[in-house]
Amino acid sequence: MLNVIRRGLALVATAVIAAQFVPSAAYAADYQVLVFSKTAGFRHDSIPTGVQAIRDLGTANGFTVTATEDAAAFTAANLAQYKAVVFLSTTGDVLNDAQQTAFTSYVDGGGGYVGVHAAADTEYDWPYYGGLVGAWFKSHPAIQQATVKNEDRTHPATSGLAATWTRTDEWYNYRTNPRASVHVLQSLDESTYSGGEMSGDHPITWCHPQQSGRSFYTGLGHTIESYADPAFRNLLLGGIKYAAGAVQANCAPPTGNPGGSTTVEGEAFTSQSGVQAASHTGASGGKTVGYIDNGDWAGYASVSTAGATGFSARVSSGGPGGTIQVRSGSATGTLLGSVQVPSTGNWDTFTTVSTTLTGSASGPVFLVFTGGSGSLFDVDTFTITRSSAAAPVEGEAFTSQSGVQVAGHTGASGGKTVGYIDNGDWAGYASVSTAGATGFSARVSSGGAGGTIQIRSGSATGTLLGSVNVASTGGWDTFTTVSTTLTGSASGPVFLVFTGGSGSLFDVDTFTLTK
C-alpha cells in the first residue's frame, strides 16, 4: 500500500512540474534569465544588439530578461531568482572572489550558465570558470566565411539545422580542445577557412553538466549581423532553455572513447614563474613555452589532472635538458610523475618524451622544470592521457523504462534518482553504449529490501554483461556505491534490469561504465 501511495504522489508531482514548464508565450514570467556583459578587456560592439535579441527571445518564449554590467548582481540571494545566467561576450577579470564564490554555488547547486563568444576570453585566473566554459580563447583570424558541422542535431539549440551550416563570423581558436570533457554540438571545418589552429578537430559549440547545474557555450556571435540571423537566434534560444532546465537534452561528455586524451599548447599557460613564450617555426602554432631555467614552472588552470594516467610532451633542447615534473593543484602540489628531457642538439629539433602518472588528484596541471644551469629545454605541446572510466550517467536520464519513475532526493546528484523500482522493472539509456565496457559501478540507496541490478546490452532481455547486488542502506537518503566487472562482447545501448523481492527495492542515483 505504501508503494502505491508513493507512486501516486510522484505522478501528481510529475504532472505539476510538467505543467509548470510548458513553454508558451501565455506564461510571460515562467522563469528569469540574467544577461551579464561586463568587459575588462576588448569590448564587442555587438553586445547591445545581443542583449536586445535575448530580450526578444524571452518575450516570445516565456522568460523575462534582466541585463546588467554590474558584478554586484553576483550574490547568492540575487542569483537565486534566475534559472540561467548568460555571459554575453564578457572579457577579462569581471568578478571578485566573493562574486566568484556566489556564482560557483549558484551553478553547482542547479543553476544554468550560457557563454557567448568572448565569454571564453574571461576570468583566466579562475580555474573553476575554465572548466565551466569548457575552454579558454587563444586567438582568432580575420572575420570570414566558414562551414560549421552540426555534430548533434537532437539538442534544442541545433535541432533545426542541416548537417552543415555556412556562415560568417570571427572563428575562435581555443587553448585546449574541450571534446574530452564536454558534449560537442558544432565544430568547424578548418579546410573551409584560413587560420584554424586546432589540428582539424575544432569544437565551436558545446554543453555539459556542471555538478547539479548545466553549461552551454557557443563561439559564434561576434558580429552584429549574427543576432538578426534566425538560425543563430534559435541556437541561443535552445542553449538558454537547456541551461535554465526548461528543456531536457543529452549533454553528457563522450563515453565511447577509451583514454579521451587532452593535448595542450605549451605556451597556453595561465600562470607561470620564469618561463616565456618562444617562437619556433617547427612548433605547433609556431610557439613553445621556453626560456626555462631550473625551478621555473607553468600552470594550466583549465586542464584537470582527474583520471590522469599518462603524460607525453613534444620538446626541444639546445641546452643541457632536464626534468619535467607533473604536479596537481600548484607548483608544489601532488607529484604524479616526472620525465627526463634530453638535449636534442638545438632548439628547433623536437622529440617526444613520455611517462606514466600515478596517484589520485583532480586539480589543474602544473609543470615544474628542474635541471642544471642556463636554459634547459622548450615544451611545444603536452598530452594528458586519462583513465577510460566514462562520465557518470544520471540514473533519471533514462530514455525508455518499465515501471520506474524519477524520485527527488536532496543528497542525490542533480537532486534526483531513478526510483520506485519493483522486481522486473528496467531503465534504458539509448545514448550510452556498452561497446568495450569492462566495469560497472552505481551510487544507490535503499530503504527497502535491496535487490540486484543486471547490466544488459540492446534491450531489457539483451546480452547479460554482469550483475551486482544492492543491499539495504537503511534509508532512501543514505547512499553507497556498488560495483562489478563486466564480461562478454556487445555494442548496444545500456539497459539496467532490476530484480528482487516485493515492494520498492532501491534507487539508483548515478552509474558509470568503465571501458
N, C-alpha and C positions, 0 to 999 in steps of 0.2 A: 504493500500500500504506500509506504514512504517513497518508493521508487516511482510509482505512478504520480504522486503529488509533485515530486522533484521534476519529473519530465513535464508535467502540466504547467508548473510555474515557469520553467525555462521556455516553453513555447509562447507563453504570454509575453515574457520579457523580450524574446526574439522578435515578436510581432511589433512590440512598442519601439524597439530600436530600429527595425526596418522602416517603420512609419516616420521616424524622426529624420532619416537620411534619404528620403525620396527626393531626388534633385528636381526642383520645379521653380520656375520664376515666381510662383504664387507664394513661396516662402522666402521673403526678401532678406531675412536675417537668420537663416539656418545655422550659419557659423560665421566667424570673423577671421580675417586674414590681415596680418601686419606686413606692409611693404617697407623695407629698410634700404635706403640708398645713400648712406653716408660715404664720403670719399675722403681718404687721406693721401691719395696719390692722383693718378690720372683720372679725370672726370669725363665720362661719356656724355655727349650731347643728346643721346637717345633716352636718357633717364626720364625726363618729363613725359615723353611720349609713351615710354614703357609703363609708368605709373598710371597714366590715363587708360592705357589698354587693359591693364589688370582691373581698374575700376569698372570699365565697361563689361569685362568678362564676369565680374561679380554681380553686377546689376542683372545680367541676363541669365545667371546660373545659380542664384540663391546664396551668395555670400557677400558680406559687406567688407569694405577695404579701408584700412587706416594707413596712411602714408606718413613716414617720418624720416628725418635725418638726425634725430636726437637720440643718442645712445642711452640716455637716461630712461628710455622706454624699456630697457632690458633689466627689469626687476621681476622677481618671482610672481608677485601679485599682479603686475600688469600683463605679463606674458600669459598668465593662466586663462585670460579671456579669449585667446586666439588659438585656432586649430592649426594654423601654419604661419610661418614667418618667411617672407621672400627677401633674400639678399639680392637686390637688383643692381648689378654692376658696381657693387661696393669695391673699394680699393684700399689697400694699406691697413694700418692698425686702427680699427674703428671702435673696439670695445676695451674697457679697462678690466682688471682682474675680477672685480665683483660682478660686472656685467657678463663676463665670460662664464663665471660660476652659475649665474642665474640661467643663462641660455643652455648650458650643459644639462642642468637639472630639468629644464623645460623639455628638451628633445628626448633625453634618455627616459623621462617619465611618460612619454607618449605623444609629444608634440611633433610637428612637421617642419622640415627645412626644405626650402626651394632655393637653389643657387642659379643665377642667370649670368652668363658670360663672365664678366670680370669678378664675380664672386669667388672665382678661383685665384684672383690676384689680391687676396685678402688674408690678413692675420697669419703671416708666415712664421711667427714665433709662438704660435699656439698649436701644439701637436693635435689636440682634440679636433680643432677645426679642420686640419689637414685630412684627418680620417673622415670627418663628416662630409666635406665637399667631395672627397674621393681622390683628387689630385690637384696640385698647385700649378699655376701658369708658369711657363718657361719663356716662350717667345711667340711671335706671330709674323707671318709675311704680310705683304700688301693685301688689301681687300680685293677679292677676286671670286670668280665663279668656281664651284667645285661640286662633286657628286657626293651626296650623303647616302650611305647604305642603311636602310631601316632594318636592323637585325631582328627586332622583335616588334611585330605589328599587332600583338594582342594587348599591349599596355594601353590604357586610356589616352596617353599622350601621343601615341603613334598609330592608333588603330585605323585612322582614316587615310593613311599614307600608302603609296605604292612601294614596291621593293626598293626603288631608288628615287632620289629627290635632288634635282639640280637647282642650286640657289647661290646667291652671292652674299658673302659675309666676311668677317675677319676671323680666320681659322687659327685657333689657339693650338700650340704645341704645349704639352704638359711635362712637368719634371719627372714624373713616373707614369707608367701605364697602369691604370686602375683596374684592368679587367679581372685580375685575380680576386679582388675584394668587393666588386660591385656587379650589378646586373646591367650589361650594356644594352642600350636600346638603339643607338645610332652610332655609326662610325664613318670616317671619311675615307674615300678612295683617293689615296695620295697620288695616284697616277694621273688624276684629272686636274691637278693644280700644282703650282710651284711653291716650295717652302715647307712641305711637310717633313717633320723630323722624328717620326715615331716608328721608323723601320717597317712601314706598311700596315701596322696594327694600331689604328688611331681612333679610339673611342672619343665621342664628342657629346653624347647624351647618355646618362645612366641613372640608376636608382639603387637604393639598398636600405635594408632595415638598419636602425641605429638604436640599440637596446630596445626599449618599448616604443620608440618613435620611428620616423620614416624620413629618408633623404632623397631628393631628386635634384639633379644638376643638368643643365644644358649649356654648352659653349656657344650656342647660337645667340643672336640678339645684340650684336654690336651696332648695327645701322638703324637709323630712324625708320627706314622703309620696312624693316622686319616686322614692326608692330602693326602694320596695316595688312600683312600677309595672313589670310585666313588659316593657312596650314600652320604657320608658326604660332598664331594665337591659340589654335587648338592644342598644339604641343604644350604651350604654357598652361592652358586650362587643365589638361589631363594631369600635368605634373602637380599643380596646386591641389586638385581634387584628391590625388593619391596621397600627397603629403598630409593633407587635412584629415585623412581617414574617411572621406566621403565616398570613395570607391575602393574596391579591392584590386590588387594587381600582384603578379609574381615579380618580386624584386630580389629574390634570393640570389646570392653570388653563385658562380658556377659550381656544380657538384660533380661533373664528369671528367675533370682534367687532373689526374693524379699529379702531385707536385705543384701545379699552378704557380711557377717561379715568377719573381719580380726583378726586372733589370732596371738599373738606375744610372743616370749620368753622374759621374764623379763630381763634376762642378756644380751639381744641383743641391749642394749642402744648404741647410737652413741655419746652421750655426757652425762656428769654427774657431780654432786657435792656431794662428801661424800660417795656415795654408792660403793659397790664392788660386783663382782660375788661370790656367796657362793655355795658350793657343798652340795647336798641333794639327797640321794638315791631315795627318793619317788617323786622327782620333774621331770617334763618334761625335758628330755635332761640331767637330773642329776644335774641341777644348777638352782639357783634363782638369782634375784637381792636382795642383803642382806646388812647387817651392816648399816641399815637405822636408822639415827638419825633425830631429829626434824630439819626441814629446808632443808634436803637433797632433791635432785631431779635427775631424769633420763629423757633424751630426746631421741626420736626415729625418726630420720630425714626422714626415708622412709615411715613412717606411717602417712597418712594425716588425719586431722580432718574433711575434707569436707564431708558433709552429715551425720555426726555422730549423732546418736540419743540415743545410749545406751553404757554402759561400764560395764564390769564384769572382775573380777580378781580372780585367784586362789592364796590364801595367807596362810601363817602360822605365828604364833607368840608365842614365849616363853617369850615375854616381855609384856609391857602394852597395845600393839595395838596402834591405832592412826587413822589418816585420809589420804586418797589418794585424792588429787585434780587433776582433769583432765584439763589441760590447752592447749591452741593452740599457736604455734609460738615460745614460750620461757617459761622459768620458771616463768615469771611474766606476761605472755600473757593472752588472754581472758579465763576466768574461765567458763568452760562448765558444770561442775558438780563436786560433791565430794561424797565419800562413806566412811563409818566408817569400820575399821578393828578391830575386837575383838581379845582378846587373845585366842588362840586355845589350850593352855596348854603346848605346846612345839613346837620346830622349825620343827619337822617332821610330825606334824598333820596339814593337809591342809583343807581349806574350801573355798567356793566361795562367794564373795560379789558382789553386782551389784547395779547400779543406772541408771536413765535416764539422758541424756545430753540435754541441751537447748542452744539456741543461734546459730549464724551463724559464722563459721570460716573455714579456709581452710589451715592453717599452719600445721606443723608437731606436733605430740603428745608430750607433756611434762607431766610427772607425778611428782607432788610435794608432799612431805611427811611431815606431821605435827603430833605432839603429845607431850608426856612428855619427860622424860629424859631416856637415855640409848637406846639400840637397840629396835626399836618399833615392826617391823614385816618384813617378807620377801615376795616378789612377785614372784611367779613361772611363770605364764603366764597371759596375759590380752587380752581381746577381745573388739574390737570396732564394734558396730553394726551400720549400716548405713541405711539411708532412701532408699526406694525402687525405686527412680527415676532412670531409666536406663541412660546410657551414651547417649549424643546427637548423632543423626544419621545425617550424611551429606545428604542433600537433593539430591545432584547429584549422590549419590551412589545407585540409583535405579537399579534393576536387570531386570525389564521389564517396558514398558511405551507405551503410545499412545499420540503422538503429542508434548510432551515436549522435551527440549534439555538442555544441560549444558550451563550455561551462566557465563562469567567471571565478577567478581566484587571484587575490591580491598578490600572493607570492609567486605567481607563475610568470614566465617570460611573456611580455605583452599583456599580462593580466588575464590570460585565458588558457584553457586546456581543451583537448578533446575528451569529453566526459560522458556520463550516463551510459557507461559501457556494460552491456549484458553479455552473457555467453552466446557466441556465434555472431556478434556484431563485427563490423570491419570498417576500415577507412582506407581510401586510395589516394595516391599523390601522383598525378599524371606527369608533373614536371621533374620528378625525382627518379633518375634511372638507377637500376640495380647493376648496370654494367660494371664489372670489376670489383664489386662490393666484397669485402673480406671481413668486415666487422659491423656491429650494430650496438648502439647504446641509446638509452632513453631516460629522461627525467620523469619520474612518475610519483603519484601519491595514491593512497588508498585508505579510506575509512570503512571499506567493505572487506570482502573475503580475499581480495587479491585474485591472481589467475595467471594466465600465460599470454604473451604476445608472440604470434607466429609472423615471420617475415617472409612474404611471398612475392613472386615476380609476375607481372602481367595481369593478374586478376586475383580475386579472393580465393580462388581454387587453383591458382597457378603454382609454379615450381616453388617448393618449400626450401628456403635457403638456411633457415635456422629458427630457433625459438628461445625465449628467455622467460623465466618465472618472475612474477611480480608479487612480492609479499605485502601484507597489510602494513602500512606505515603508522597506523594509529589515528590518522585523521586526514581529511581531504586537503588540508593545507600544509601537511608535512611531506616534503619531497625528498626523494632519494634517487640515485642513478643505478640502473641495471644495465648489463652488457653481455654480449655473447659474440662468438665468432660465426661467420657465415661461410658456407661451402657450396660448391656447385657452380655452374655457369649459366647465367641468364642476363638479359638486357632489357627486359620490360620495366614498366614503372613499378614503384614500391606499393605493395598492399600490406597493411597490418591487420591481421585477423586475431580477434580476442576470444579466449576461451576461459572457462572456469565454472564456478558453481552458480548459485542463484543470486538475484539482486545485483545492484551496481558493484562492479568488481574493482575498478581502479580508474584513474585519469592519467592521460599522457600529456605532459607539458611540451617537451621538445624531443626530437630524436635525431641521431646522427649516423650516417653511413660512413664507414672508413673504407677506402679503396686502395 
